[in-house]
């Protein structure tokens, strides 16, 4: 029997799953690690935490599954995108990684736009300069920590650091590299023009592969630590959203998905490059060779709910632990008791600034309409509704670009909530379904490993064989009409607050 390992390096933790060649999971393990916020709007993680989590989780799933090492055919790695990992000549980490949701680089984005040109930057990288992307983080270190930049010999993305530790190879792949803002996205290679204009040495960057290609093999030293046999192939893998696309079968035109993870994503596949001239959504190479995807991103989707849980749901967490339940299950039951609109309470999910559709690092979270009659449960449901409205913003942009969405899937931790999925169906006005497998990105990169090692002929062929979906949740007309009233008001709040957000950031 053939087996594959999918490693999903997320923001809150790394999840590793071992699958058979039909995509059935045998064992999984998640190991969490901290997020550091030394200043307001900053976000960093320690790459050593990612590596230790990947090693320990791989070793555990192999032990739990009882699979022989010789039967493991390949490894795929999914990862949070945009994070900056800087290594010296010896391969040692020079500083904590500045990760995707960090918002410190507004000045660097202006610098990139000025040096490359706004229109030219979009022509090459398919996106405007953004605080979340890696290029601005590189420029920030160059401008603010020159002593660190001078020592830098290699620049990697989060999942590619784990790859380096596994294989000794400095490699990346097109989907994750697209989010660095240094890739010529239409031509799927590093842009000499952008690198030259920003003064970044191309030798700092890793070799770019297509997502299913083999990028290296597990070294003897790594095999000792993670329990995977030396010589096991490691494929390119994918950025988290591109991996989730494969894991949900979103690999052909007309299919889209909504992810409610730490961030929120609305993602649509396209066989042709499609770029929003206003830069509200992001176009990247996808994990299917020769294809692309368009996605809108909410910075703090599941993060909003996790923030609320950690700060206001201590009782639920204790009760859930005693019941052997997930705290989010109890939170769902409480939110269900509150009517649509939360008795005139709205939430703006801008805890970490925002990308789609506002491109504003200064905006912050808001409860609007709070009164003495509101309870914690009202605020809880308002958080869920506000995140849903933010996802609707992305859907509206895609529709305006003429991108067809015939099938909408829901994935990520929030996608497992029937209440949240019904909110999506009602607010989008279209059916929302889930895939049978709950493994998302981990399954996606395992499929890529299956393709790269020859078990399947193409990503599409593998997905048609492996991916199965559940019955969709249909929109309820009365609910949709009620949500529409609040969504309309929701869309008016950011424009009304935009100048105030900027003033707040300057205090």
C-alpha positions, 0 to 999 in steps of 0.5 A: 500500500502507498501512503502520503504525508501532508504537513499543514503549517498554520499560524496557530499550529502545525497539523500533520496527517498521513493518508493512503493513496485514496485520500483516507486519513489514518492518523493526524496530530496538531501541535500549537505554538505562540504568536508574538506581537511586540508592538501594535500591528506587529506579528512574528513567530519563531521558525524553530517552533514550526520545525519542532512541531513538524518533526514531532507531529510527523513522528507521532502520526507514523507511530499512531498509524502503524505505517511502515516507513518504506510505504511512505511515498512522499511528503507535501507541505502547506504553509501560511503565506508571506512570512519572511524567514532570513538565514545566514550562510550557515543556515541559522535563523537571523531573527523571528519571522515577520508573518502574513498578518504583520502591518508594520510595512506601510512605508515600504509599500510606498517605497516599492510602489515608487521604485517599480511603479504602481501599474508596472507592479500589478502587471508583473506581480498581479497585485499592488504593494501590500503590507502583508506580502514578503517584499515589503517585509524584506525592505523593512528589515533592509531599512530598519535592521541593516545589520541583520540584512547584511548577514542574510544569505537566504530568504525563505517562506515559512513552509520552505524553511521546514522543507530546508530542514527536511531536505537541505534544499533551498526551494519554493513553489509558484503558489507561495512564491506568488505572495512574495511580490517578487514573482512574475506571476504571468510567467511563473518565475522571479522578476529580474525587473522587480528585484533590480529596482528594489535592490534585492540580490536574486541569489537570496531567493530559492529555486522556484518549482511547480507545486507537484514537482519533487524539490528534494529528499529527506536527509539522514539527519532529518529522518532521525528527528521526524521518523520519515525514512531518509530519501523520502521525496518532498514535493513543492507543496503549496501556500495554505489557500492553494493547498486548500483548493486542491484539498477541496477539488477547486482545481477547475473553472467555476469552482470556488471555496470560502476558508474560515481559518485564522484568516478568511479567504474566498478563492476561485480557480481560473485557467487564465490570468485575471487581475483586478485593476483596483487591486482589491483581490489577489491573483496568484499562480495556483498549485495546478501547473499552468493555472492561476487563482483569484482570492479575496482575504479577510485578515482576521476571520477565525482569528476574530472568533479565537480572540473573542473565545480567549478573552470572553468565553472562559466559562465555555472553555471550562465547560467544554473541557469537562464535557469533552467538547470543542469550546466552539461547539458550545459557542455555536449553540449560544450564538444560535439563540440570538436573532439575525442582526444581533438586535442591531449590533454589528462587528467589523473584523479588522483586528489586524488591518484589512486586505479585501476590499479596503487595503488598509493597514490602519483599520481596526475592529469595531462593535457598532451599535452596542447597547446595555441590552446586549450580552456576550452572546450577542457579541459572539454572534455579531463576530460571526456575522461580521466575518461573514459580511467581510467574506461577502465583500470578496464574493462581490468583487469576484462577481464584478470581475466576471468570475463565475462561481457555480460551486461554493465550498466551505473549509477551515475550522469555521467551515465545520460550523453548520451555523456559520455555513448557513450564514454564508449560504444566506449572505451569499445567496447560493448553496454552500457545501463541504467536502467529506474530508476535513483535512483541507490543506493537508489533503491538498499537499498529500494529493500533490505528493501523490501526483509528484511521485507518479501515483496520479497523472495530474492534479485534476485526475487525483482530485476527481478520484479522491475528493467527495462532497456532502449535500449543500446547505441551501440559502433560506430566502427569509434569512437572506432578506434580513441579512441584506439589510445589515450587510448594506449598513456594514458596507457603509461603516468602513468609509465612515471610519476611514479617516478616523482609523488613520487619525488613530494610527497617528496618535 
